[in-house]
Amino acid sequence: MSLASKQVVDALRAAGEPTRLRILALLAREELAVLELCRVLDQSQPRVSRHLKLLAEAGLVERFPDGAWVFYRLVSMGQAAELISEVLSRLDASDAVLSRDSDRLTAVRAERATEAGEYFARNAARWDEIRSLYVSEADVEAKILDAAGPGPFRRLVDLGSGTGRMLTLLGPRSETALGLDLSQQMLNVARSHVADAGLARCELRHGDIFGTRLPDASADLVVIHQVLHYLSDPAAAVGEAARVVAPGGRLIIVDFAPHRLEFLREQHNHRRLGFTELEMTRWLADAGLATTAAQALPSADGQGLTVKIWTAERSAA
Ligand SMILES: C[S@@+](CC[C@H](N)C(=O)[O-])C[C@H]1O[C@@H](n2cnc3c(N)ncnc32)[C@H](O)[C@@H]1O
């Protein structure tokens, strides 16, 4: 049997087991940490890890350690990805076990969203203080201004706008601006900051980065500043942001390089401890954008955090 055929047999063998099929169905919704899969499947960690190992060996899922957590996601391209999608499309949508898994995952997500919402609501008033704890804001902001370019921008969209810092930084170079955030408390603080800065054509709107409802290709500058590491599905957020970027427009993502500061999970609700170069450029490419720059700014205080600024562009039509 040829190597390619053997790979198909291995993949089918790995997928051909009820728990592993359930895992594939769950990972089709989003990347998940092992402990989250254990909760949804109601199975022990050694058992779930064994299944995941087999799926990874067969090339159906990717494993990526992130601090003390280990995440898994479905492979996104190639024969294995096609095979998974074919197998999953044939599952019975009304299957009781799969529906229960799906409901449990929805509950786990809702719990996460509530925790995050409470965290941001609690910290909205002192966010500007917390935000600058680990990095030199002035250095990062100077690089963001460089990455954005002089403008003027027709439409700036800031996703996860928080207290509005990116809007007050880039708003003066933009004809119109929109900040979108899930937290009403953050939006309230942002409204006063934007008013203080005299940005008349800047709107603040309640909304979810996973479904912004903004028109396709409607902004020439989109920014996601220190938001992705809180999210359940950062790849989907990048995809949604990219959808809004107009031909010739730019997406700037600011987040951390991979780090090991586990306390940020416990005390500050981070889900991911940074992002690798590879995953970010792949998400951007999958979303139709070319990464044109990726700058790294190590923290001056030796805390181990490096801020990354990724700039990506949609080619002009
Ligand atoms: C760390 S703050 C960053 C805010 C701002 N970009 C800054 O750098 O100051 C993260 C923000 O993302 C928002 N956020 C989290 N999940 C979101 C989602 N799904 N959709 C929109 N905003 C979200 C939070 O409410 C919070 O205001």
The ligand as an SDF file (V2000), in Angstrom:
LIG
                    3D

 27 29  0  0  0  0  0  0  0  0999 V2000
   -7.3160   43.8400   27.5860 C   0  0  0  0  0  0  0  0  0  0  0  0
   -8.6720   44.7260   27.0900 S   0  0  0  0  0  0  0  0  0  0  0  0
   -7.9200   45.6270   25.8120 C   0  0  0  0  0  0  0  0  0  0  0  0
   -8.6560   46.8270   25.4710 C   0  0  0  0  0  0  0  0  0  0  0  0
   -7.9670   47.7690   24.4880 C   0  0  0  0  0  0  0  0  0  0  0  0
   -7.8300   47.1720   23.1840 N   0  0  0  0  0  0  0  0  0  0  0  0
   -6.6590   48.2170   25.0630 C   0  0  0  0  0  0  0  0  0  0  0  0
   -5.6480   47.7180   24.6160 O   0  0  0  0  0  0  0  0  0  0  0  0
   -6.6700   48.9890   25.9750 O   0  0  0  0  0  0  0  0  0  0  0  0
   -9.6070   43.5200   26.2200 C   0  0  0  0  0  0  0  0  0  0  0  0
  -10.9620   44.0370   25.7970 C   0  0  0  0  0  0  0  0  0  0  0  0
  -11.5510   43.0650   24.9520 O   0  0  0  0  0  0  0  0  0  0  0  0
  -12.9300   43.0350   25.2320 C   0  0  0  0  0  0  0  0  0  0  0  0
  -13.4730   41.7680   24.7610 N   0  0  0  0  0  0  0  0  0  0  0  0
  -13.2640   40.5380   25.2770 C   0  0  0  0  0  0  0  0  0  0  0  0
  -13.9310   39.6280   24.5580 N   0  0  0  0  0  0  0  0  0  0  0  0
  -14.5630   40.3040   23.5640 C   0  0  0  0  0  0  0  0  0  0  0  0
  -15.4010   39.9080   22.4820 C   0  0  0  0  0  0  0  0  0  0  0  0
  -15.7280   38.6380   22.2980 N   0  0  0  0  0  0  0  0  0  0  0  0
  -15.8590   40.8660   21.6690 N   0  0  0  0  0  0  0  0  0  0  0  0
  -15.5430   42.1740   21.8490 C   0  0  0  0  0  0  0  0  0  0  0  0
  -14.7580   42.5870   22.8440 N   0  0  0  0  0  0  0  0  0  0  0  0
  -14.2690   41.6680   23.6890 C   0  0  0  0  0  0  0  0  0  0  0  0
  -13.0240   43.2150   26.7350 C   0  0  0  0  0  0  0  0  0  0  0  0
  -14.2950   43.6380   27.1380 O   0  0  0  0  0  0  0  0  0  0  0  0
  -11.9300   44.2520   26.9660 C   0  0  0  0  0  0  0  0  0  0  0  0
  -12.4340   45.5440   26.9120 O   0  0  0  0  0  0  0  0  0  0  0  0
  1  2  1  0
  2  3  1  0
  2 10  1  0
  3  4  1  0
  4  5  1  0
  5  6  1  0
  5  7  1  0
  7  8  2  0
  7  9  1  0
 10 11  1  0
 11 12  1  0
 11 26  1  0
 12 13  1  0
 13 14  1  0
 13 24  1  0
 14 15  1  0
 14 23  1  0
 15 16  2  0
 16 17  1  0
 17 18  1  0
 17 23  2  0
 18 19  1  0
 18 20  2  0
 20 21  1  0
 21 22  2  0
 22 23  1  0
 24 25  1  0
 24 26  1  0
 26 27  1  0
M  CHG  2   2   1   9  -1
M  END
$$$$
